[in-house]
Amino acid sequence: MKRFHVHLHVDDLAQSIGFYSQLFAAQPSRVESDYAKWMLDDPRINFAISTRGSRPGIDHLGFQVDEAEELAELKARASAADLAWVDEGATSCCYARSEKHWVTDPQGIAWEHFHTLGNIPVFNEKPAATDSVSACCAPAAPAPASTSACCAPKAPQAPEEAAPAAAAACCGPATRTRPCC
């Protein structure tokens, strides 16, 4: 079964936890110094917030699946959509180990498809030298389907950036622009 996923960046985590706890009539299922997550059943959603973004707002959307077969189905759909997608494979971010891939829609919105395998005690397990205070793992640059990176590709933001750029492995030591989620 799939669960819709939304990840927002917020300026004030405590204030946002208070707001969303009231809005959802539920406390977060996980709270860290820079992150909170609600796993709601009605509606079935994985709603996460973090202070890791450069500006408040939607970082990415996605689908969390319960089974590896569901993830394979989503991967096939992403590939058939003929859009830029990145197979991240096994990774650790947002305090969890997951198997995932990313696809970017025509408007540049990142979609994360993932199967959570377990929790971890840190935001990600990448070396600290590769982290930045920037956003979560939302896409950073367009990439061909064969590119493997921690973060998915991001469509250009301004008209002068319309030509697709090759994706960098944003979580690699030399090119990382964002920490994973």
Order of alpha helices (4+ residues) and beta strands (2+ residues): beta-alpha-beta-beta-beta-beta-alpha-beta-beta-beta
